[in-house]
C-alpha cells in the first residue's frame, strides 16, 4: 500500500533523501557509528557520509567526538513536530481517554509505517504510567493487534503486497507464520477487529479495532494491550471490545 504522491525527477532532492537516510541509519543496534560505518549502512562513501554527519552535527542533530557520531536530543524535534501538527492523534486522544475510563486499561492509537506499527498516542490510568508503549514506539506490525487490524482493513491486493516476501521472525512460539497470518487477517477483516495473544511477548494480549472513514479507508487502529494472567479471552473481549467499537464508530464520521 503506497499512498505517496507521484514525484517528477526534477522535483526530487537527492541530498535531502540521503541526509534523512543517515539519520535513519541510527538504531538500537547502531547507536554510535563512524562515518565509514554510516556510509556502509546508507550505501554511500565514507567521504559523503562524513559530510552529511558534519552538517547534522553543525545543526545540533548529531553529536561527535571527532571519530564516532550519535543522535542528539534535538532530533526529537522532528517527531514532536508531527505529533503537534498532525490531526489524527489530536482527534483520537479524547476517545482513548474514554476507552481507558470504560475499561481501566491502557489505550493506544497505532498506524502502519512500512514494516512497523508506530504508536502515536496513548491514554492510561495511574496504575499503568510505567508500562506499555509510548508515542513514537515502533513494533513489528504483524505481531501487534493494531498492525493486524490495519492490514486486515486494507484492500486485499494491498494486504497481499505487504505480506509478499516480508520477513516474519518468530518472537514467541505463538507467532504466526506468513500463511497463518494471512488466514488470521482475513478472519479479522470479516469480524471487524483483531486479536493478538502472546505473539510478541508471553502472557500479553492485544485487542484492536480499525479506524475507518465513511469510505471504508483505514486511517489506523485503536488498541488495548493487557496481561493475560488468568482472564479468559472471551471474558476480556466482552469487557473491552464494546467500548472500543463504540469509540471507533463515533470517530468514523470525523475521519
C-alpha positions in Angstrom: 0.0 0.0 0.0 1.6 3.3 -1.1 -0.4 6.5 -0.9 2.6 8.8 -1.5 2.0 11.3 -4.3 4.0 10.8 -7.5 7.2 12.9 -7.9 8.8 14.0 -11.1 12.5 13.7 -11.5 13.1 17.4 -11.5 11.3 17.7 -8.2 13.5 15.2 -6.4 16.1 16.5 -3.9 18.6 13.6 -3.6 20.6 15.3 -0.9 17.6 15.5 1.4 16.9 11.8 0.8 20.5 10.9 1.7 20.5 13.2 4.8 17.4 11.6 6.1 18.9 8.2 5.3 21.9 8.9 7.5 19.5 9.9 10.4 17.5 6.7 10.0 20.7 4.6 10.0 21.0 5.0 13.7 19.1 2.5 15.7 19.3 0.3 18.9 22.0 -1.8 17.3 23.9 1.1 15.9 23.7 4.0 18.4 27.1 5.2 17.6 28.9 5.0 14.2 31.9 6.2 12.4 31.5 7.9 9.0 32.7 4.6 7.4 30.0 2.6 9.3 27.3 5.1 8.5 28.3 5.1 4.8 28.1 1.3 4.6 24.6 1.3 6.1 23.5 4.1 3.8 25.2 2.9 0.6 27.5 5.9 0.2 31.2 6.6 0.5 32.8 7.5 3.8 33.5 11.0 2.5 29.9 11.6 1.6 28.6 10.2 4.9 31.1 12.3 6.8 29.8 15.5 5.0 26.2 14.7 6.0 27.2 13.8 9.6 29.3 17.0 9.9 26.3 19.1 8.6 23.9 17.3 11.1 26.4 17.9 13.9 26.7 21.6 13.0 22.9 21.8 13.1 22.8 20.1 16.5 21.1 16.9 15.4 24.2 14.8 15.8 26.9 14.7 18.4 30.5 13.6 17.7 33.9 13.1 19.4 35.7 13.5 16.2 35.5 9.8 15.3 32.1 8.5 16.2 28.7 10.1 15.7 25.4 9.8 17.6 22.0 11.4 17.6 21.3 14.3 19.9 18.0 15.1 21.7 17.4 17.9 19.1 16.4 15.1 16.7 13.2 14.7 18.7 12.0 18.0 17.3 11.3 16.2 14.0 8.9 13.7 15.6 7.5 16.2 18.0 6.6 18.5 15.1 4.5 15.7 13.7 2.7 15.0 17.0 2.0 18.7 17.4 0.7 19.3 13.9 -1.0 16.0 12.9 -4.7 15.9 13.0 -5.2 12.2 13.8 -3.6 12.0 17.2 -5.4 15.1 18.5 -8.7 13.8 17.1 -8.4 10.4 18.7 -6.9 11.3 22.1 -10.2 12.1 23.8 -11.5 8.7 22.6 -8.5 6.9 24.1 -9.3 8.6 27.4 -12.9 7.3 27.0 -11.7 3.8 26.4 -9.5 3.9 29.5 -12.3 5.2 31.6 -14.6 2.4 30.4 -12.0 -0.4 30.7 -9.3 0.7 33.1 -6.8 -0.4 30.5 -4.1 1.5 28.5 -5.5 2.5 25.1 -3.4 3.3 22.1 -3.5 4.9 18.6 -1.4 3.0 16.1 -0.7 3.4 12.4 1.2 1.3 9.8 4.6 2.6 8.8 6.4 0.2 6.5 7.2 -2.9 8.4 6.0 -1.5 11.7 3.2 -0.3 13.8 4.1 3.1 15.2 2.1 4.3 18.2 1.1 7.9 18.0 -1.0 8.3 21.2 -1.8 6.6 24.5 -4.0 7.0 27.5 -3.7 5.1 30.7 -4.8 5.0 34.3 -2.3 6.0 37.0 -1.5 2.3 37.7 -0.2 2.0 34.1 2.1 5.0 34.0 5.3 2.9 33.7 4.0 0.2 31.4 3.2 -0.2 27.7 4.1 1.7 24.6 4.8 5.4 24.4 4.2 7.7 21.4 6.9 7.0 18.9 7.4 3.3 19.8 7.7 1.1 16.8 6.9 -2.7 16.8 6.7 -5.2 14.0 3.2 -4.8 12.6 2.4 -8.5 12.2 2.6 -9.2 15.9 0.6 -6.2 17.2 -3.2 -6.2 17.3 -3.2 -2.6 15.9 -1.0 -3.6 13.0 -3.1 -6.6 12.1 -6.3 -4.5 12.3 -4.9 -2.0 9.8 -3.6 -4.8 7.5 -6.9 -6.6 7.6 -8.7 -3.4 6.6 -6.6 -2.7 3.5 -7.7 -3.8 0.1 -6.8 -7.5 -0.3 -4.3 -6.8 -3.1 -2.5 -4.2 -0.9 -2.5 -6.6 2.1 -1.0 -9.4 -0.1 1.6 -7.0 -1.4 2.6 -6.1 2.1 2.9 -9.8 3.0 4.8 -10.7 -0.1 8.4 -11.6 0.7 8.4 -9.9 4.1 10.4 -11.5 6.8 8.3 -13.0 9.6 10.6 -13.6 12.6 9.2 -15.7 15.5 9.2 -13.6 18.7 7.5 -16.4 20.6 6.2 -19.9 19.9 2.8 -18.3 19.3 4.0 -16.0 16.5 2.1 -16.7 13.2 4.0 -17.6 10.1 3.0 -15.9 6.8 0.3 -18.4 5.9 -1.2 -18.3 9.4 -1.1 -14.5 9.4 -2.9 -14.2 6.1 -5.6 -16.5 7.3 -6.0 -14.5 10.6 -6.1 -11.2 8.7 -9.0 -12.5 6.5 -10.8 -13.5 9.7 -10.2 -10.1 11.3 -11.5 -8.4 8.1 -14.8 -10.3 8.4 -15.3 -9.7 12.1 -14.1 -6.1 12.2 -11.5 -6.4 14.9 -8.1 -8.1 15.6 -6.7 -10.1 18.4 -3.0 -10.8 19.2 -2.2 -13.2 22.0 1.4 -13.9 23.1 2.7 -13.3 19.6 5.2 -10.6 20.7 5.6 -11.3 24.4 4.3 -14.2 26.5 1.3 -13.5 28.8 0.2 -10.4 26.9 -2.9 -9.9 24.8 -3.7 -7.1 22.3 -7.2 -6.2 21.0 -7.6 -3.6 18.2 -10.4 -2.0 16.2 -9.6 -0.3 12.9 -10.4 3.4 12.4 -12.3 3.5 9.1 -13.8 6.6 7.5 -17.1 6.8 5.6 -15.5 5.3 2.5 -14.0 2.4 4.5 -10.5 3.7 4.1 -8.3 2.7 7.1 -6.5 5.5 9.0 -5.1 3.5 11.8 -6.4 1.5 14.8 -7.2 1.9 18.4 -6.0 -0.9 20.6 -5.5 -2.2 24.2 -2.6 -4.3 25.4 -3.1 -6.1 28.7 -1.5 -9.0 30.6 -3.4 -12.2 30.1 -3.0 -13.6 33.7 -6.0 -15.8 34.3 -8.5 -13.8 32.3 -10.1 -15.9 29.5 -10.1 -14.5 26.0 -13.9 -14.3 25.8 -14.2 -12.5 29.1 -11.5 -10.0 28.1 -13.3 -9.3 24.8 -16.7 -8.8 26.4 -15.1 -6.4 28.8 -13.2 -4.2 26.4 -14.4 -4.7 22.8 -17.8 -2.9 23.0 -16.1 0.2 24.4 -13.5 0.2 21.7 -16.1 -0.4 18.9 -18.2 2.5 20.2 -15.2 4.8 20.1 -14.3 3.7 16.5 -18.0 4.2 15.4 -18.1 7.7 16.9 -14.8 8.6 15.1 -15.9 7.3 11.7 -17.7 10.4 10.5 -14.8 12.6 11.8 -12.0 10.9 9.8 
